[in-house]
Amino acid sequence: MNPTVKHVLGAAAAIAIGALAPLATAASPAAASAGAHCARAEQDVWDSGPSRTVAARGCTIPSQEHRWYTVEIDTLVERHYKGESVEAGVDRSTTVHGRTIRCLGHTSGDGAGTVDWFGCPPV
């Protein structure tokens, strides 16, 4: 085979592999995380930043266990406290619509339909 043709074919193969590599790496996190949806949620916000836990209601949760969950929340109410404790009282509340968060896991089963998401880094 002509060396020029080999170089052209080699360059084309390298370009094709390089174009497919980002697609493969982008698919891995998407497959590793599971989607959940909650109608309403509450999150405490302290002077130091938002809490890493979120209490939610009206959630649909995938049946299989995953390392990270992507949670779509229709209405998120953030309670901003005056200090670093509940005793300081609530300064104000804000409502955010259409928020998506990532959480490490969840607990539920209190019978009231509440799901407590934990390990949620700030958005």
C-alpha positions as CSV (number, residue, x, y, z in Angstrom):
1,M,0.0,0.0,0.0
2,N,1.2,3.5,-0.8
3,P,2.7,5.3,2.3
4,T,0.5,8.4,1.6
5,V,-2.7,6.3,1.6
6,K,-1.6,4.7,4.9
7,H,-1.0,8.1,6.5
8,V,-4.4,9.3,5.3
9,L,-6.2,6.2,6.6
10,G,-4.3,6.4,9.9
11,A,-5.3,10.1,10.3
12,A,-8.9,9.3,9.5
13,A,-8.9,6.5,12.0
14,A,-7.4,8.7,14.7
15,I,-10.0,11.4,14.0
16,A,-12.8,8.9,14.2
17,I,-11.5,7.5,17.5
18,G,-11.0,10.9,18.9
19,A,-14.5,11.9,18.0
20,L,-16.0,8.9,19.7
21,A,-14.0,9.1,22.9
22,P,-16.0,12.1,24.4
23,L,-19.2,10.3,23.7
24,A,-18.1,7.2,25.6
25,T,-16.9,9.3,28.6
26,A,-20.1,11.3,28.6
27,A,-22.3,8.2,28.6
28,S,-20.6,6.7,31.7
29,P,-21.8,9.2,34.3
30,A,-25.2,9.2,32.8
31,A,-25.5,5.5,33.1
32,A,-24.1,5.5,36.6
33,S,-26.6,8.0,38.0
34,A,-30.3,7.3,38.3
35,G,-33.1,9.9,37.8
36,A,-35.6,10.7,40.5
37,H,-38.4,13.3,40.6
38,C,-40.0,15.1,43.5
39,A,-42.9,17.4,43.5
40,R,-41.9,19.5,46.5
41,A,-38.8,19.7,48.8
42,E,-37.4,21.8,51.6
43,Q,-33.8,22.6,52.3
44,D,-32.2,24.6,55.2
45,V,-29.7,27.3,54.3
46,W,-27.3,28.4,57.1
47,D,-24.8,31.3,57.2
48,S,-22.2,28.9,56.0
49,G,-24.3,27.7,53.1
50,P,-27.0,25.2,52.2
51,S,-27.5,22.0,54.1
52,R,-26.4,18.8,52.5
53,T,-29.8,17.2,53.2
54,V,-33.2,17.8,51.5
55,A,-36.6,16.7,52.7
56,A,-38.9,15.9,49.8
57,R,-42.5,14.8,49.2
58,G,-44.2,13.2,46.1
59,C,-41.1,11.5,44.9
60,T,-40.6,8.8,42.3
61,I,-37.4,6.9,42.9
62,P,-35.8,4.2,40.7
63,S,-35.9,0.7,42.2
64,Q,-32.3,-0.1,41.7
65,E,-29.5,1.2,43.9
66,H,-27.0,3.7,42.5
67,R,-24.0,5.6,43.8
68,W,-25.5,9.0,42.8
69,Y,-29.0,10.1,42.2
70,T,-30.0,13.1,40.0
71,V,-33.2,14.5,41.6
72,E,-35.4,16.9,39.7
73,I,-37.5,19.0,42.0
74,D,-40.5,21.0,40.8
75,T,-40.7,23.3,43.8
76,L,-37.8,23.8,46.3
77,V,-38.4,25.9,49.4
78,E,-35.1,27.2,50.9
79,R,-35.4,28.2,54.6
80,H,-32.7,30.8,55.3
81,Y,-31.8,30.8,59.0
82,K,-30.4,33.8,60.9
83,G,-27.5,31.9,62.3
84,E,-26.0,28.4,62.5
85,S,-28.8,26.9,64.6
86,V,-32.6,26.4,64.4
87,E,-33.0,28.3,67.6
88,A,-31.9,31.5,65.9
89,G,-35.1,31.4,63.8
90,V,-35.9,31.7,60.1
91,D,-34.8,35.0,58.5
92,R,-36.6,34.4,55.1
93,S,-37.8,31.7,52.7
94,T,-37.3,31.6,49.0
95,T,-38.9,29.3,46.5
96,V,-37.1,28.0,43.5
97,H,-38.8,26.2,40.6
98,G,-37.3,23.5,38.4
99,R,-34.1,22.7,40.4
100,T,-32.0,19.7,39.7
101,I,-29.7,18.4,42.4
102,R,-27.4,15.4,42.8
103,C,-27.4,13.3,46.0
104,L,-25.5,10.4,47.3
105,G,-28.5,8.5,48.7
106,H,-31.9,8.6,50.4
107,T,-33.9,7.3,53.3
108,S,-37.7,6.8,53.5
109,G,-40.3,4.7,55.1
110,D,-41.8,6.9,57.8
111,G,-45.3,6.3,56.3
112,A,-45.8,10.0,55.6
113,G,-44.4,9.8,52.1
114,T,-41.3,11.9,53.0
115,V,-38.0,11.1,51.4
116,D,-34.8,12.4,53.0
117,W,-32.1,12.9,50.5
118,F,-28.5,13.1,51.9
119,G,-25.1,13.9,50.6
120,C,-26.3,16.7,48.3
121,P,-23.5,19.1,47.4
122,P,-24.5,22.7,46.9
123,V,-25.6,23.7,43.4
